[in-house]
Amino acid sequence: MLLSSVKNLFGRQSPPSSWTPRPAKALSLPALLPGKVLPEDDDPVWSSARVGIAEALWGEGFLSPGGEAEILRFAKPLGLSEAASLLLLGAASGGPLRCLATELGAWVTAFEANARLVELANERCARAKLGRRAQVKALDTQAPKFPSHYFHHGLALEPLRDAMPEPVLSAIALALKPGGQLVLVETVADLQLDPTDPMIANWARLEHRGTDVPSEQAITHMLGRLGFDVRIVEDITHRHLHQAIDGWREAVQRLRDEKPTLRQTALLVSEAELWVRRFKLMRAGKLRLVRWHAISRGVVASL
């Protein structure tokens, strides 16, 4: 019954019109839900079990669609090298900074708001023997603070989901050297979301976030006020949806011949429900995913 629910949640969803399915990955149930035990540890948002499901969908160390390829796509405009230091907001479970340090050679200092993910990301970096090249620190979303004018460039992956835009973007602006580049990826809402709308309320509950989502225009204006020359504002919702559908359909295809336990399938249903609601809101135009590429002019104005 529960397994049918997982299949139906995504089987009913029509992908965007230009979507072309990729060949399925060879995922088995043990790969999808690693380990015999799926513990409920002390983190209400990113339990070990949920991290395992997300990593099976998107790749080890990654908790969102696209995995390593998408992170490297975001970082490409920054021209990272062994001579560059990078401020990364959003360490996930270690994948983003690990691939940026190993594939591009950058010196990455990552900040992550979730304590469980900070611990896990640091474990992964230590296992990869990255040393000081890849470090993860706790992020205080209410009062973020980074070394002043220290980083060559910045990559911020949905840093505003648990925070107000002003303090986070101001702290990023102060952390970059003059001429430093910033790539910001964030979920936006063109119109203010109605928290009494059941669709909105259920999405926010499953995402463990509030409904006060900033608009694209507000963020663009704020970046300009903070001394950034905004070069690119790109709607990447379409690609995001493609990647999410790919990951889930591959997983469901592999589960057709498996016999997951009720506990395992319940976890899958919960995660799938979250993505279906995000999918519906994006298709309806109420949410979008946007990428900014901006260059610091070196003068940080007060908001």
Residue pairs with C-beta under 8 A, 6 or more apart in sequence:
2 262
2 265
2 266
2 268
2 269
3 255
3 260
3 265
3 268
5 265
5 269
5 272
6 252
6 255
6 265
6 268
6 269
6 272
7 252
7 255
7 256
9 269
9 272
9 273
9 276
10 245
10 248
10 249
10 252
10 272
10 276
11 252
13 245
13 276
13 279
13 280
15 241
15 242
15 245
16 238
16 241
16 242
16 283
18 238
19 241
19 242
19 245
21 246
21 249
22 246
22 250
24 249
24 250
24 253
24 254
25 250
25 254
26 254
27 56
27 250
27 251
27 254
28 254
28 258
29 254
29 255
29 258
29 259
29 260
29 264
31 56
32 53
32 56
32 57
32 251
32 254
32 255
32 268
33 49
33 52
33 53
33 56
33 260
33 264
33 267
33 268
34 52
34 55
34 56
35 52
38 48
38 49
38 52
38 263
38 264
38 267
39 47
39 48
39 49
40 47
40 49
41 47
41 48
41 116
42 116
43 114
43 115
43 116
44 208
45 114
45 116
45 208
46 63
46 93
46 114
46 116
46 117
47 116
49 267
50 267
50 271
51 63
51 93
51 116
51 117
51 120
53 267
53 268
53 271
54 62
54 63
54 64
54 93
54 271
55 61
55 62
55 63
55 93
56 251
57 65
57 247
57 248
57 251
57 271
58 64
58 65
58 66
58 67
58 247
59 67
59 68
59 95
60 93
60 95
60 124
61 92
61 93
61 94
61 95
61 96
61 98
61 99
61 121
61 124
62 68
62 71
62 92
62 93
62 95
62 96
63 92
63 93
63 95
63 117
64 70
64 92
64 157
65 240
65 243
65 244
65 246
65 247
66 73
66 239
66 240
66 243
67 95
68 95
68 99
68 103
70 243
71 95
71 96
71 99
71 100
71 157
72 99
72 100
72 103
72 104
74 155
74 157
74 183
74 185
74 291
75 86
75 100
75 104
75 106
75 155
75 183
77 181
77 183
77 232
77 293
78 84
78 86
78 153
78 155
78 181
78 183
79 181
80 86
80 100
80 104
80 105
80 106
80 153
81 104
81 105
81 106
82 105
82 106
82 107
84 106
84 107
84 152
84 153
85 106
85 107
85 108
85 109
85 150
85 151
85 152
85 153
86 100
86 106
86 107
86 108
86 109
86 151
86 152
86 153
86 154
86 155
87 109
87 111
87 146
87 150
87 151
87 153
87 154
87 155
87 156
87 172
87 175
87 176
88 96
88 97
88 100
88 108
88 109
88 110
88 111
88 154
88 155
88 156
88 157
89 110
89 111
89 112
89 139
89 154
89 155
89 156
89 157
89 159
89 168
89 172
90 96
90 110
90 112
90 156
90 157
90 158
90 159
91 97
91 110
91 111
91 112
91 117
91 118
91 121
91 136
92 112
92 117
92 121
92 157
93 117
93 120
93 121
93 124
94 120
94 121
94 122
94 123
94 124
94 125
94 136
95 124
96 110
96 155
96 157
97 108
97 110
97 121
97 125
97 134
97 136
98 124
98 125
98 128
98 130
98 134
100 106
100 108
100 134
100 155
101 107
101 108
101 125
101 130
101 133
101 134
102 128
102 130
106 133
107 132
107 133
108 133
108 134
108 135
109 135
109 137
109 151
110 121
110 134
110 135
110 136
110 137
111 136
111 137
111 138
111 139
111 144
111 146
112 118
112 121
112 136
112 137
112 138
112 139
113 138
113 139
113 140
113 141
113 162
113 163
115 138
118 136
118 137
118 138
121 136
122 135
122 136
125 134
125 135
125 136
128 134
141 159
141 162
141 163
141 168
142 163
142 167
143 167
144 163
144 167
144 168
144 171
145 171
146 171
146 172
146 174
146 175
147 175
148 174
148 175
149 174
149 175
149 176
149 177
149 178
150 175
150 177
151 175
151 176
151 177
151 180
152 176
152 177
152 180
153 176
153 180
153 181
153 182
153 183
154 172
154 175
154 176
154 180
154 181
154 182
154 183
154 184
155 182
155 183
156 168
156 172
156 182
156 183
156 184
156 185
156 186
157 185
158 185
158 186
158 187
159 168
159 172
159 184
159 186
160 168
160 186
160 214
160 219
161 187
161 207
161 209
162 209
165 214
165 218
165 219
165 222
166 222
166 303
169 219
169 222
169 223
169 226
170 226
170 300
170 303
172 182
173 226
173 227
173 228
173 296
173 300
174 300
176 182
176 296
177 296
177 298
178 296
178 297
178 298
179 295
179 296
179 298
180 295
180 296
181 293
181 294
181 295
181 296
182 223
182 228
182 292
182 293
182 294
182 295
182 296
183 291
183 292
183 293
184 219
184 223
184 291
184 292
184 294
185 236
185 289
185 290
185 291
185 292
186 214
186 219
186 289
186 290
186 292
187 213
187 287
187 288
187 289
187 290
188 213
188 214
188 215
188 216
188 219
188 287
188 288
188 289
188 290
189 213
189 214
189 215
189 286
189 287
189 288
190 215
190 216
190 285
190 288
191 215
191 286
193 200
193 211
193 212
193 213
193 286
194 200
194 211
195 201
195 204
195 211
199 277
199 280
199 281
200 211
200 281
200 286
201 211
202 277
203 274
203 277
203 278
203 281
204 210
204 211
206 270
206 273
206 274
206 277
207 274
207 278
213 287
216 233
216 288
216 290
219 290
219 292
220 230
220 233
220 292
222 303
223 230
223 292
223 294
224 230
225 301
225 303
226 300
226 301
226 303
227 296
227 297
227 298
227 299
227 300
227 301
228 294
228 295
228 296
228 297
229 294
229 295
229 296
229 297
230 292
230 293
230 294
231 293
231 294
231 295
232 291
232 292
232 293
233 290
233 291
233 292
234 290
234 291
234 292
234 293
235 288
235 289
235 290
236 289
236 290
236 291
237 282
237 287
237 288
237 289
237 290
240 282
240 289
241 279
241 282
241 283
244 275
244 278
244 279
245 279
248 272
248 275
251 268
255 268
260 268
278 287
281 287
282 288
282 289
